Amino acid sequence: MKTEVIDIDLPKDTNVIIGQAHFIKTVEDLYEAFVTSVPAAKFGVAFSEASGPCLVRSEGNDAELKESAERAALSIGAGHVFVAFMKDAFPINVLGAIKSCDEVCSIFCATANPLQVVVAETEKGRGIMGVIDGSPPRTVEGSEDVKNRKSFLRRIGYKL
């Protein structure tokens, strides 16, 4: 087995969700999850088939994000993986809908941080072992950090 670390290039001001699913209709169901959860969101979704023609299937309402998702899925190169880039929405807005898709097996990450995907390759193919999401913690938050966190959540409308 060999391993590889894949850097994921996030387009400016985007978030990404990477997960694993198991069926050709995944890309259409994820499209529906986005448009029904956050109709104003811009997004692109790509899904890598693991059998048959082994194509990267893609949908979306933003050409740049759709192409970015396709490139990321190809660079990861693992079957049954999906990549969804979004703007004007946060992962928290769509994760519930994505997780409730019957064919979604797991979510590896949902982030706007610098991201790397750790991939294993054997003679049978490739699979995601895990992700490196952002930077390691520096210390435990102090009282000023708590105030800043609470202020930020209220400023973006997630708390009263």
Residue frames as qw, qx, qy, qz and C-alpha x, y, z in Angstrom:
[[0.000, 0.891, 0.454, 0.000, 0.00, 0.00, 0.00],
 [0.395, 0.129, -0.035, 0.909, 1.20, 3.49, -0.71],
 [0.083, -0.796, -0.486, 0.351, -0.15, 6.73, 0.71],
 [0.310, 0.368, 0.240, 0.844, -0.43, 10.18, -0.78],
 [0.068, -0.604, -0.430, 0.668, -1.41, 13.56, 0.62],
 [0.244, 0.554, 0.536, 0.588, -3.65, 15.59, -1.71],
 [0.055, -0.280, -0.228, 0.931, -3.91, 19.36, -1.23],
 [0.178, 0.688, 0.692, 0.126, -7.44, 20.59, -1.88],
 [0.158, 0.061, 0.098, 0.981, -7.58, 24.04, -3.46],
 [0.061, 0.686, 0.661, -0.298, -10.58, 25.91, -2.09],
 [0.216, 0.608, 0.311, 0.698, -11.83, 28.71, -4.33],
 [0.072, 0.184, -0.313, 0.929, -11.95, 32.08, -2.57],
 [0.433, -0.101, 0.292, -0.847, -14.69, 32.45, 0.08],
 [0.753, -0.032, -0.509, -0.417, -15.86, 28.85, -0.15],
 [0.598, -0.349, 0.647, -0.318, -16.52, 25.93, 2.15],
 [0.516, 0.263, -0.757, -0.302, -16.16, 22.29, 1.19],
 [0.790, -0.213, 0.447, -0.361, -17.79, 19.06, 2.28],
 [0.406, 0.387, -0.803, -0.204, -16.08, 15.78, 1.41],
 [0.704, -0.163, 0.529, -0.446, -17.79, 12.47, 2.02],
 [0.012, -0.143, 0.951, 0.275, -18.41, 8.96, 0.81],
 [0.701, 0.217, 0.203, -0.648, -21.56, 7.65, -0.84],
 [0.449, -0.145, 0.872, 0.129, -22.44, 4.58, -2.86],
 [0.506, 0.509, 0.696, 0.019, -24.75, 5.12, -5.81],
 [0.363, 0.271, 0.440, 0.775, -24.85, 6.81, -9.23],
 [0.096, -0.798, -0.451, -0.387, -27.74, 9.07, -8.19],
 [0.531, -0.495, -0.307, 0.615, -25.65, 10.65, -5.40],
 [0.257, -0.013, 0.141, 0.956, -24.79, 13.75, -7.41],
 [0.232, -0.482, -0.487, -0.691, -28.45, 14.48, -8.17],
 [0.565, -0.642, -0.516, 0.053, -29.54, 13.89, -4.57],
 [0.494, -0.365, -0.184, 0.767, -26.79, 16.17, -3.27],
 [0.058, 0.259, 0.312, 0.912, -27.89, 18.83, -5.77],
 [0.425, -0.613, -0.516, -0.420, -31.41, 18.59, -4.34],
 [0.599, -0.523, -0.422, 0.435, -30.06, 18.78, -0.77],
 [0.327, -0.120, -0.005, 0.937, -28.41, 22.10, -1.61],
 [0.115, -0.305, -0.372, -0.869, -31.29, 23.73, -3.47],
 [0.522, -0.602, -0.538, -0.276, -33.87, 22.73, -0.87],
 [0.614, -0.481, -0.373, 0.503, -31.71, 23.69, 2.13],
 [0.210, -0.637, 0.035, 0.741, -30.22, 27.00, 0.93],
 [0.601, 0.664, 0.434, 0.100, -31.82, 28.08, -2.37],
 [0.186, 0.974, -0.125, -0.044, -29.53, 31.14, -2.69],
 [0.613, -0.535, 0.498, 0.298, -26.31, 29.15, -2.23],
 [0.570, 0.660, -0.443, -0.208, -23.84, 28.78, -5.08],
 [0.687, -0.379, 0.618, -0.047, -22.40, 25.28, -5.27],
 [0.624, 0.456, -0.577, -0.264, -20.78, 22.55, -7.30],
 [0.773, -0.297, 0.520, -0.209, -20.82, 18.83, -6.48],
 [0.537, 0.464, -0.669, -0.220, -18.74, 16.01, -7.96],
 [0.831, -0.251, 0.425, -0.257, -19.06, 12.28, -7.26],
 [0.172, 0.517, -0.806, -0.231, -16.56, 9.59, -8.29],
 [0.931, 0.020, -0.118, -0.345, -18.06, 6.32, -9.44],
 [0.396, -0.541, 0.741, -0.032, -16.32, 3.15, -8.28],
 [0.559, 0.111, 0.811, 0.137, -17.60, 0.76, -10.96],
 [0.549, 0.730, 0.407, 0.000, -18.84, 0.72, -14.55],
 [0.534, 0.722, 0.031, 0.438, -17.34, 3.63, -16.49],
 [0.621, -0.428, -0.230, 0.615, -15.79, 5.07, -13.26],
 [0.225, 0.632, 0.203, 0.714, -16.65, 8.64, -14.19],
 [0.122, -0.258, -0.428, 0.858, -16.69, 11.77, -12.08],
 [0.025, -0.683, -0.651, -0.330, -20.34, 12.84, -12.22],
 [0.215, -0.184, -0.275, 0.919, -21.07, 16.50, -11.43],
 [0.049, -0.777, -0.554, -0.295, -23.88, 18.99, -10.94],
 [0.334, -0.411, -0.292, 0.796, -24.20, 22.48, -9.56],
 [0.206, 0.895, 0.396, 0.027, -25.44, 25.99, -10.17],
 [0.082, -0.927, 0.281, 0.236, -22.03, 27.69, -10.34],
 [0.836, 0.501, -0.209, 0.079, -19.62, 26.71, -13.15],
 [0.191, 0.690, -0.591, 0.373, -16.44, 27.61, -11.20],
 [0.537, -0.394, 0.610, -0.429, -17.46, 25.63, -8.13],
 [0.950, 0.185, 0.147, -0.206, -18.60, 22.68, -10.24],
 [0.694, 0.591, -0.366, 0.191, -15.24, 22.60, -12.07],
 [0.082, -0.629, 0.637, -0.437, -13.36, 22.93, -8.76],
 [0.782, -0.201, 0.462, -0.367, -15.31, 19.98, -7.33],
 [0.923, 0.377, -0.063, -0.046, -14.52, 17.92, -10.44],
 [0.424, 0.670, -0.523, 0.314, -10.78, 18.72, -10.16],
 [0.366, -0.512, 0.627, -0.458, -10.75, 17.86, -6.45],
 [0.911, -0.005, 0.299, -0.285, -12.59, 14.56, -7.02],
 [0.828, 0.502, -0.228, 0.098, -10.16, 13.62, -9.80],
 [0.202, 0.674, -0.590, 0.397, -7.12, 14.54, -7.69],
 [0.617, -0.360, 0.568, -0.410, -8.39, 12.46, -4.75],
 [0.457, 0.343, -0.752, -0.329, -9.06, 9.65, -7.21],
 [0.141, -0.018, 0.933, -0.331, -11.01, 7.44, -4.81],
 [0.280, -0.316, -0.756, -0.500, -14.24, 5.72, -5.77],
 [0.386, -0.650, -0.650, -0.073, -17.53, 6.68, -4.17],
 [0.336, -0.377, -0.270, 0.820, -16.16, 9.99, -2.87],
 [0.167, 0.835, 0.414, 0.321, -18.06, 13.23, -3.27],
 [0.357, -0.174, -0.126, 0.909, -16.76, 16.79, -3.06],
 [0.035, 0.832, 0.512, 0.209, -19.12, 19.76, -2.67],
 [0.313, -0.024, -0.117, 0.942, -17.92, 23.36, -2.78],
 [0.070, -0.796, -0.592, -0.099, -20.30, 26.12, -1.68],
 [0.172, 0.133, -0.113, 0.969, -20.55, 29.90, -1.41],
 [0.391, -0.295, -0.053, -0.871, -23.20, 32.00, 0.34],
 [0.867, -0.351, -0.189, -0.298, -23.87, 29.12, 2.73],
 [0.200, -0.584, 0.746, -0.249, -22.12, 27.28, 5.52],
 [0.349, 0.075, -0.929, -0.098, -21.85, 23.49, 5.79],
 [0.132, 0.169, 0.773, -0.597, -24.11, 23.62, 8.85],
 [0.499, 0.309, 0.025, -0.809, -26.89, 24.81, 6.50],
 [0.734, 0.302, -0.420, -0.441, -26.79, 21.62, 4.38],
 [0.080, 0.349, -0.919, 0.162, -25.12, 18.88, 6.44],
 [0.530, 0.087, 0.671, -0.511, -28.40, 17.60, 7.85],
 [0.753, 0.488, 0.017, -0.442, -29.87, 17.22, 4.38],
 [0.451, 0.565, -0.684, -0.100, -26.69, 15.62, 3.05],
 [0.139, -0.259, 0.905, -0.309, -26.48, 13.16, 5.94],
 [0.630, 0.212, 0.549, -0.507, -30.12, 12.18, 5.37],
 [0.613, 0.471, -0.461, -0.436, -29.45, 11.15, 1.74],
 [0.964, -0.129, 0.155, -0.174, -29.89, 7.40, 1.73],
 [0.889, 0.348, -0.135, 0.267, -26.70, 6.74, -0.19],
 [0.095, 0.789, -0.425, 0.432, -24.39, 8.95, 1.92],
 [0.840, -0.153, -0.477, 0.207, -22.20, 6.70, 4.08],
 [0.596, -0.537, -0.212, 0.557, -19.97, 9.20, 5.87],
 [0.177, 0.966, -0.025, 0.189, -18.67, 12.75, 5.97],
 [0.771, 0.041, -0.210, 0.600, -14.90, 13.23, 6.17],
 [0.296, -0.275, -0.191, 0.895, -14.94, 17.00, 6.63],
 [0.103, 0.858, 0.438, 0.247, -16.89, 20.23, 6.31],
 [0.523, -0.548, -0.033, 0.652, -14.58, 23.23, 6.36],
 [0.368, 0.926, 0.013, 0.084, -13.26, 26.49, 4.92],
 [0.492, -0.737, 0.408, 0.222, -9.78, 25.77, 6.31],
 [0.308, 0.587, -0.713, -0.229, -6.70, 24.75, 4.35],
 [0.892, -0.048, 0.312, -0.323, -7.30, 21.08, 3.65],
 [0.204, 0.451, -0.842, -0.214, -5.37, 17.94, 2.78],
 [0.926, -0.027, 0.035, -0.376, -6.82, 14.51, 2.07],
 [0.242, -0.481, 0.842, 0.041, -4.75, 11.47, 3.01],
 [0.849, 0.288, -0.158, -0.413, -5.31, 8.75, 0.40],
 [0.543, -0.325, 0.769, 0.092, -4.23, 5.10, 0.44],
 [0.667, 0.475, -0.362, -0.444, -3.69, 3.17, -2.77],
 [0.631, -0.203, 0.748, 0.017, -3.61, -0.58, -3.25],
 [0.129, -0.058, 0.822, 0.552, -3.78, -2.79, -6.33],
 [0.116, 0.570, 0.813, 0.014, -7.62, -2.51, -6.12],
 [0.073, 0.806, 0.329, 0.487, -7.86, 1.28, -6.07],
 [0.204, 0.280, -0.342, 0.874, -7.77, 4.31, -3.78],
 [0.433, -0.697, -0.564, -0.093, -9.58, 5.31, -0.60],
 [0.074, -0.757, 0.207, -0.616, -9.59, 8.22, 1.82],
 [0.587, -0.132, -0.669, 0.436, -7.86, 7.42, 5.10],
 [0.295, -0.719, -0.429, 0.461, -8.59, 10.80, 6.63],
 [0.274, 0.831, 0.154, 0.458, -8.24, 14.55, 6.28],
 [0.450, -0.225, -0.260, 0.824, -5.97, 17.25, 7.67],
 [0.024, -0.822, -0.472, -0.317, -8.33, 20.16, 8.39],
 [0.151, -0.950, 0.038, -0.272, -6.70, 23.48, 9.26],
 [0.268, 0.593, -0.587, 0.482, -3.99, 24.03, 11.86],
 [0.581, -0.259, -0.721, 0.275, -3.33, 22.28, 15.18],
 [0.387, -0.880, -0.246, -0.127, -4.55, 23.92, 18.42],
 [0.351, 0.587, -0.379, 0.623, -2.13, 26.32, 20.09],
 [0.029, 0.089, -0.686, 0.721, -3.67, 26.49, 23.57],
 [0.091, -0.571, -0.810, 0.099, -7.00, 26.38, 25.46],
 [0.008, 0.689, 0.281, 0.668, -9.27, 29.39, 25.04],
 [0.233, -0.147, -0.516, 0.811, -9.19, 32.07, 27.70],
 [0.118, 0.646, 0.580, -0.482, -11.92, 34.43, 28.87],
 [0.170, 0.594, -0.211, -0.758, -11.22, 36.95, 26.07],
 [0.078, 0.116, -0.868, -0.476, -11.36, 34.12, 23.51],
 [0.079, 0.452, 0.873, -0.165, -14.74, 33.04, 24.89],
 [0.177, 0.694, 0.247, -0.653, -16.07, 36.59, 24.48],
 [0.137, 0.461, -0.542, -0.690, -14.73, 36.73, 20.92],
 [0.014, 0.109, 0.964, 0.243, -16.32, 33.35, 20.04],
 [0.119, 0.596, 0.725, -0.324, -19.69, 34.39, 21.41],
 [0.143, 0.675, -0.027, -0.723, -19.50, 37.76, 19.67],
 [0.059, 0.274, -0.750, -0.599, -18.62, 36.14, 16.35],
 [0.056, 0.308, 0.946, 0.083, -21.57, 33.70, 16.54],
 [0.138, 0.716, 0.502, -0.465, -23.96, 36.56, 17.18],
 [0.065, 0.596, -0.299, -0.743, -22.45, 38.72, 14.44],
 [0.134, 0.145, -0.815, -0.545, -23.02, 36.00, 11.82],
 [0.625, -0.098, -0.140, -0.762, -26.54, 35.29, 13.11],
 [0.606, -0.008, -0.794, -0.049, -26.12, 31.85, 14.70],
 [0.352, -0.392, -0.699, 0.483, -26.94, 32.94, 18.23],
 [0.106, -0.886, -0.392, -0.223, -29.23, 35.64, 19.64]]
